[in-house]
């Protein structure tokens, strides 16, 4: 087909205006489709398995986002208090520490025992910040051995014996060279043998007391607690108490060490919030400040609380809601639990209806889903009408031009 240049320009301009309008409208719709930011806090009874609770909550959350014009924001979690994992010492660190040990040895040769002892003590503390392994154990054993020799020179055999026991526990195969070590030292090294216990002794206290103590994820008791832990390797110490943030400490001790550990546990707002929500009161004012803080951190205008519980042997879901302007949670209702996929879907639908009745906005996509197909839209029908009209004009213009008309003002378009 052929179109005159003027007709083609008019048609292209009209189509451009239509496309611009359509894409601008689509972009505005996409921007508005994000929904209102909300928080969805989920709690379940301990008797309900994590997998079961997670699968139920997932269905409910999907239904809420499908039916309501909201966007579920991630919860701003309180940080896990504790010590970081012990790092490995890199080559540069080992080289620097070895240089410091050599410097302390030169001071010992000059009988500068006090200065050497201070430097070696600082090196010991530095080494204990790194994970004890094949590279760090020999250096630490050498440091402890030198500290033991200084204690012998200072006339303190008990301190010397304790330091040498620790050194021998790290290097049990070490045999003192008679040409380098005195008979007194070699005799003490022989006498201590392997009598040092391989553990360290800890006394753990916490505020509040009654915290569960776990060592490498194994429960050892409740605070206050005296216990022994394996020495000369990293140990993961964890304290847990309902209503408080867990404390995790990654540390290590040498054989024969003893330490008293006193910890003040920080309150856990999510656990305290769960305790408030467990009340049967329709309004829990004590939870208001916590809800307000969490909503502000997440930028949420509304908050919903889903609590799966078991009462009298049967399960139910309690639904509570709050908002930034009214942060005290209020009970919307309880839904008896029904087993099976259809039961979970029914709970999800009822939960969504409760939130909608309390003022949560309905998703406009429900109206959009009933729209006619794009090829019934006014812009497409208008474009097709203009295309037909333009074709008719082009055909009539081409017929009236005669054989002598110029074709230089026409362009070919293939469809």
N, C-alpha and C positions, 0 to 999 in steps of 0.2 A: 504494500500500500504506500501511497505517497501523500504527504501533507504539505500544504503551503507553509512557508516559513512563519508567517504571521499567526496562522492557526496553531502551528506547533508551539510557538512561544506562549500563546494564551493557554493552551492545554497544559504545558509543562509548568507554567506559573501557578495554575490552579491546583495541580497535583502537589506541587511543593508546599503550598499553603495548607492543603489537607494533611499531608504527611507531617508537617511541623506541628499542626494542632494535635494530631493524634499522638505523636511521640512525646509532646510536652505534657499532654494529659496523662499518658502512661507513666512518665517519670514522676509526676506529682502523685499518682496512685501508688507507685513503688515507695516513695518517700513516706507516705502516710501509712503504709502497710506494716510498719514496725510495731505498732501497738503501744499501749501504755506499759511502762516498766513496773513489774510486780515481783514480789518475793514469794516463793512457795517453800515453806518450812515443813519438813516431814519427820514424823516421829512414829515409832512402833514399839509395842510391848516386847520385852526381852524374850518372851515365849514364842514370838513369831520370828522365823528364820530370816536372815538378811536377804536371801534370794527371793523369798516369797514377798517380803515387804517391798523390795526394789521393783519387782515385776508389777505389783499392784500400783505403786506410785507412778511408774512410767506410763501406764495406761491413762491414769487420771490426768497427769500433766499434759499428755498429748491431746486429750479431749478438751482441756481448758484452753490450750493455745489454738485449737481448731475452732471452737465455738465462741470464744471471747476475744475481744480486740485488745489482747495483752501480749506482752513479751516477758517471759520469765527470766529474771536477772540472776546471775550467780551470787551465792551468799558469800559475804566477806568473812572469811574464817579467821578466828583468833589464832595467832601464831603458836606453834608448839615450842614451849619453853624448854631449854636445855643446852647442853654443850654439843658443839659440832663433832662430826666423826673425825677421829685422829687421822691426820694425813701421813702419807709416806714421805720420808726425807729424800729429796732429790740429790743429784751428784754435787751440785754447788754447795748445798747445805752440809753434806757429809764432809766435803773438802774443807770448808770453813771451820767445822767443829774439830776435825782432826788437827788442823793448824793450831787451834787454841789448846788442845791437849798437849801438843808438842811444846808450846810456850810454857805451860804449867810444869812440864817435866824439866825444862831448863831452869825454872825457878827452884825446883826441888834440888837440882844439882848444886845450886848456889846456896842451899839451905834457907831459902826464903819460904819457909813452910807455911806461914800465915797467909801470904799472898797467893801461894800455890793452892792452898786449901780453899780459899774464897773462890778462885777461878774454877777449880774443879767442881765445887758445889753448884756454881752457876751453870756449868756445862751439863751436870746431871739433870738439873731442872729443865734445861733446854731440850735434852734428848728425850725426856719423858713426855714432851709435847707431840712427839712423833710415834707412829706405830712401831713397836719393837719387832724387828725382823732380822734377817740374816746380815744386813748391813749395819744396823744400829747396835745389835747385841754385843759384838766384840768391843766396840768403842765404849759402850756403857760399862762393860766388865772391866776394861782398862782404867776407866775413871774411878770406879769403886775400889779397885785394887790399889791405886795410888793414894786415895783417901785413907784406906786402911793402913798403908805404910806410914803416912803422916801421923795418924793416931798412935801407932807404935812408937814413933820417934818422940811424940809428946808425952809418952808414959801413960797411955790410956788403952790398956789391953782389951777391955770389954767392948769399947767402941770399935777398936780395930777388928776384933773377932766378928762383930756383927756386919761390918762392911765387907770383910773378906768372904763371909758366908754368902752374901748377895752376889759378890763377884763370881764365886765358884758355882752358884746356881745358874749363872748365865753362861759360864764356860767350864763345865764339869771336866773336860778333857785337858785343861791347862795344867802343865807340869812346870814348876819354877826351875829355871836354870841355875845350878849351883854357882856358876861364874858371875851371875848378875844379882842373885838374891841371898841375903844373909841366912845363916843356919837358924836364927830365931824366927825369921819369917817363914822359912820352909817348914819348920816344925809346927808353927801355928796353922799353916795351910793344910798340913797332914792331919792335925788334930780336929779341925772343924769338920772334915769329911763331908758327908752329905746329910748332916743332922738338921739342916734347915728345912722347915716345912715348906711345901711348894705353894702354899696359899698365903693370902693376905687377909687380915681380920678387919672387918668394918662394923661400926656401930652407926646405924641410920636412924635419924629422928626427923619428924616432919611436923609442921604446923599447917593445918590441924593434924593430930595423930590419927592413926587408923588407916593410913594409906597402904595400899597393896604394893609390895616390893617385888619386882621382877628382875631377874638377872639373865640376860640373853634369852628373853621371852619365857623364862621359866619362873613360876611363882615361888618365892622363898618365904613369904610371911607378910606380916603387917607391922608398921612402925608403932613404937620404937622396936628396932630389931638388931640383934647382934648376929653376924654371920661371917662365913669365910668364902672368899672367891678365889678362883684360880689366878695366879700371878704371872707376870712377865709376858702378858699378851692383853690386847684390848678386851674390855668388858663393857657390855651395854647394860647400864643400870636405869631402871624406869620405875617411877612412882605414879600410881593412879589413885584418885579419890573422887567419889561422886560429887559433882558440883564444882570441881576444880580442874584447871588445865593439867594435863599430864606433864611430868618432868622427865626428860631423858638425858642421861649423862653418859658420854662415851669416854672412859678413862682406863688407866692401867696402873697396876701396882707391882712392886717388887716382892719377891718371897720374904715373908717375915714382917712386912709393913703392917702397920695398924693405923687406922684413921677414923675419926668421928665426923660424920657428915650430917649437917643440920640444914634442912631445906624448908623454905616458906612457900607453900603452893599458892599460885594465883587463882582467883576465882574464874570459872568458865561460864561466860554469859549464856551460851547455848544450853548448857546443862541446867543452869538456874532457870532459864526460860522454860525448859521442859518440865521442871518441877512446879512452876507456877501454873502451867497449862494443864497439869494433871488434876488440878482442882475441878470440882463439879460446878463451881460458881459460874454464872453466865458472864460476869465481867471480872477480869483479874487485873486490877489496877496496878499491882506490883510489877507486872510484866511490861507496863507501858514505856518506861524509860529505856529498857533494853530493846524493845521493838522499834522505838523511835531512832535509837542509835544505829541499829542494823539497817533500817530503811534508808536513813540518810547516807550511810556509807555505800549502799548499793544503788542509790538514786531511784529507789522504788516509791511509787505513790500509794501502793496498796500491798498488804501482806495477808496471805492465807496460811492457815495452820491445819495440816492433815495429821490426825492422830489415830493410828490403828491400835486398838486395844482389845482386851478380852475381859468381858464381864459375865460372871455366872456361867463360864464355860463356852460362851458364844462370842464371836468377834463382831466388832462394830467400828465404824469410822466416825470420829467426831470432827466436825468442820468448824473452825473459828476464823474470824477475819478481823483485820484492823486496817487503818490507813494512816498516812502521814499526819493528817489533821486530827485523827482520833486514834492514838496508838494503843489504847487499852483493848486487848482482844475481847471479842464478844462471840458467844456460842451461836452459830447459825442452826445447828441441828446435829442429830446422830443418825447414821444409816446402818442398819443391820447388814452384816456381811453375808454374801451369798457365794458359794464356791463355784468354780468353773469360769471359763472366759465370759459367758453371758452375764454372770453375776458381777464380775469386775467391770464390765462395760456398763451395766446398770448403775453401779456405784459411781462411776465416772460421770455419767449423764446427770445423776441426781446432785452430785457435788457441784458440777458446772451450773446447774439450775439454781442452787442455793446462792452461789456467788453472784450470779446475774440478778437475782432478786434483791441482793444486798447492795446493788449499785455498780457492780463491775460491768464495764461496757461490752455489749454484744459486738461480735465481729461483723463488719460490713460485708465481708466476703460471702456471707450467706445470701445476701441480696445479689452480689456480683455473680454468684454461681448460677443464678436464674437468667442471666443475660442471654440474648440471642447470639448465634454464631457471628463471627466477624463479617462474613459476607452478606449479612443482613443489616449491617450498620449503615447509618445515613451517609457517611463519607464515602463508603465503597459504592453504594448505589448512585450517589451524585457523580462520582468519578466515571462510572460506567455510562451514565447518561451523557456526560460531557464528551466522552470518547465516541459514543455513537453519533452525537451531533457534529463533532469535528470530522468524523469520517464522511458524513453526508455532505458537509461543506466542501471538503476536499474533492469528493467525487464530482460534485456539481461544478466546482471551479475548474477542474481538469477538463470537463466536457465542453465548456464554453470558450476555451482558449484558442481553438483551431489548430491546424497543423503547423502554422508558422510561429506559434507561441514558443518563447524561450523556456527551457527547463532548468536554467541555471539557478533559479530561486527555489528549487524543491530539493528535499533530501529524502533518501530512502531509509525506512525503518522496518526491520524484519521482526515478525511476531511468531 
